[in-house]
Amino acid sequence: MQQQTLYIKADQSIASETTKVRIKDIGSVYSHDPDIVHNVEEITLFSFHKEMDGRQVISILKVIELIQKLYPDIHVVNLGYPEVVVFHKKPAPITKKTRMVQYGKIYFVCIISFFGAAFTIRTYNNDVGVNDLFSYLYSLFMGY
Protein backbone atom coordinates (compact mmCIF):
# COMPACT_ATOMS: atom_id res chain seq x y z
CA MET A 1 0.00 0.00 0.00
CA GLN A 2 1.28 3.44 -0.97
CA GLN A 3 1.83 5.94 1.81
CA GLN A 4 -0.66 8.83 1.80
CA THR A 5 0.86 12.31 1.32
CA LEU A 6 -0.52 15.48 2.88
CA TYR A 7 0.63 18.88 1.69
CA ILE A 8 0.44 21.90 3.96
CA LYS A 9 1.17 25.47 2.95
CA ALA A 10 1.30 27.89 5.87
CA ASP A 11 1.11 31.66 5.57
CA GLN A 12 3.81 33.87 7.03
CA SER A 13 1.44 35.74 9.35
CA ILE A 14 -2.28 35.87 9.97
CA ALA A 15 -4.69 37.96 12.01
CA SER A 16 -7.35 36.11 13.95
CA GLU A 17 -10.40 37.47 15.73
CA THR A 18 -11.37 34.08 17.10
CA THR A 19 -9.79 32.74 20.25
CA LYS A 20 -9.35 29.22 18.90
CA VAL A 21 -6.73 28.87 16.15
CA ARG A 22 -6.97 25.82 13.88
CA ILE A 23 -4.79 24.56 11.06
CA LYS A 24 -7.22 25.86 8.45
CA ASP A 25 -6.71 29.36 9.89
CA ILE A 26 -2.94 29.37 9.34
CA GLY A 27 -2.83 27.98 5.81
CA SER A 28 -4.14 25.47 3.32
CA VAL A 29 -4.07 21.70 3.35
CA TYR A 30 -4.26 19.31 0.38
CA SER A 31 -4.54 15.55 0.05
CA HIS A 32 -6.31 13.12 -2.27
CA ASP A 33 -8.61 12.10 0.57
CA PRO A 34 -11.07 14.89 1.49
CA ASP A 35 -11.88 13.27 4.85
CA ILE A 36 -8.25 13.53 5.91
CA VAL A 37 -8.13 17.17 4.78
CA HIS A 38 -11.26 18.02 6.77
CA ASN A 39 -10.02 16.27 9.91
CA VAL A 40 -6.58 17.87 9.70
CA GLU A 41 -8.01 21.36 9.11
CA GLU A 42 -10.07 21.07 12.30
CA ILE A 43 -7.08 20.33 14.55
CA THR A 44 -6.82 23.05 17.20
CA LEU A 45 -3.31 24.46 17.56
CA PHE A 46 -3.90 26.69 20.60
CA SER A 47 -6.39 29.09 22.15
CA PHE A 48 -5.96 32.71 23.13
CA HIS A 49 -7.43 34.01 26.36
CA LYS A 50 -10.73 35.82 25.71
CA GLU A 51 -9.60 39.19 27.04
CA MET A 52 -6.06 39.03 25.66
CA ASP A 53 -4.58 40.72 22.62
CA GLY A 54 -1.27 39.38 21.50
CA ARG A 55 0.67 37.21 19.14
CA GLN A 56 1.92 33.69 19.04
CA VAL A 57 4.58 32.05 16.87
CA ILE A 58 3.76 28.56 15.67
CA SER A 59 6.42 26.26 14.31
CA ILE A 60 5.38 24.07 11.41
CA LEU A 61 7.10 21.18 13.18
CA LYS A 62 4.51 21.46 15.97
CA VAL A 63 1.76 21.33 13.34
CA ILE A 64 3.32 18.24 11.73
CA GLU A 65 3.59 16.64 15.18
CA LEU A 66 -0.13 17.18 15.83
CA ILE A 67 -1.00 15.76 12.40
CA GLN A 68 1.22 12.72 13.05
CA LYS A 69 -0.63 12.06 16.32
CA LEU A 70 -3.93 11.91 14.44
CA TYR A 71 -2.58 10.05 11.38
CA PRO A 72 0.69 8.26 12.28
CA ASP A 73 1.26 6.70 8.84
CA ILE A 74 0.79 9.83 6.72
CA HIS A 75 3.65 11.69 5.03
CA VAL A 76 3.42 15.48 5.59
CA VAL A 77 5.13 17.86 3.15
CA ASN A 78 5.51 21.54 4.05
CA LEU A 79 5.30 23.92 1.08
CA GLY A 80 5.04 27.16 3.05
CA TYR A 81 6.91 29.08 5.70
CA PRO A 82 8.62 27.24 8.59
CA GLU A 83 6.94 29.49 11.18
CA VAL A 84 3.63 31.31 11.36
CA VAL A 85 2.93 34.42 13.41
CA VAL A 86 -0.65 34.63 14.63
CA PHE A 87 -1.89 38.05 15.75
CA HIS A 88 -4.98 38.10 17.91
CA LYS A 89 -7.09 41.21 18.27
CA LYS A 90 -10.41 41.01 20.01
CA PRO A 91 -13.10 42.61 17.86
CA ALA A 92 -14.14 46.12 18.84
CA PRO A 93 -17.83 46.53 19.53
CA ILE A 94 -19.63 48.56 16.88
CA THR A 95 -21.47 51.41 18.53
CA LYS A 96 -24.08 53.68 17.01
CA LYS A 97 -21.56 56.53 16.88
CA THR A 98 -19.01 54.38 15.02
CA ARG A 99 -21.64 53.28 12.52
CA MET A 100 -22.73 56.89 11.90
CA VAL A 101 -19.11 57.94 11.31
CA GLN A 102 -18.73 55.12 8.77
CA TYR A 103 -21.92 56.18 6.97
CA GLY A 104 -20.68 59.79 6.97
CA LYS A 105 -17.41 58.74 5.34
CA ILE A 106 -19.28 56.75 2.69
CA TYR A 107 -21.56 59.71 1.97
CA PHE A 108 -18.56 62.06 1.71
CA VAL A 109 -16.77 59.77 -0.76
CA CYS A 110 -19.93 59.47 -2.87
CA ILE A 111 -20.33 63.25 -3.04
CA ILE A 112 -16.67 63.75 -3.98
CA SER A 113 -16.93 61.05 -6.64
CA PHE A 114 -20.08 62.60 -8.08
CA PHE A 115 -18.65 66.10 -8.36
CA GLY A 116 -15.29 64.75 -9.55
CA ALA A 117 -17.01 62.86 -12.34
CA ALA A 118 -19.00 65.96 -13.28
CA PHE A 119 -15.82 68.02 -13.36
CA THR A 120 -14.09 65.41 -15.52
CA ILE A 121 -16.96 65.29 -18.00
CA ARG A 122 -17.06 69.08 -18.27
CA THR A 123 -13.30 69.42 -18.85
CA TYR A 124 -12.83 66.36 -21.09
CA ASN A 125 -12.59 68.36 -24.27
CA ASN A 126 -10.33 71.37 -24.52
CA ASP A 127 -13.18 73.61 -25.66
CA VAL A 128 -14.15 74.29 -22.03
CA GLY A 129 -11.50 76.04 -19.97
CA VAL A 130 -11.15 75.25 -16.30
CA ASN A 131 -11.27 78.95 -15.35
CA ASP A 132 -14.51 79.37 -17.27
CA LEU A 133 -15.90 76.25 -15.61
CA PHE A 134 -15.12 77.51 -12.10
CA SER A 135 -16.60 80.92 -12.97
CA TYR A 136 -19.74 79.17 -14.20
CA LEU A 137 -19.97 76.97 -11.07
CA TYR A 138 -19.42 80.01 -8.83
CA SER A 139 -22.19 81.94 -10.53
CA LEU A 140 -24.44 78.86 -10.45
CA PHE A 141 -24.03 78.24 -6.72
CA MET A 142 -23.67 81.83 -5.48
CA GLY A 143 -26.27 83.41 -7.78
CA TYR A 144 -24.03 86.21 -9.13
Beta strands, then each sheet from edge to edge (+ up, - down):
strand 1: 5-10
strand 2: 13-16
strand 3: 20-22
strand 4: 27-30
strand 5: 44-47
strand 6: 54-59
strand 7: 75-78
strand 8: 83-88
sheet 1: 4+ 1- 7-
sheet 2: 2+ 8+ 6-
sheet 3: 3+ 5-
end
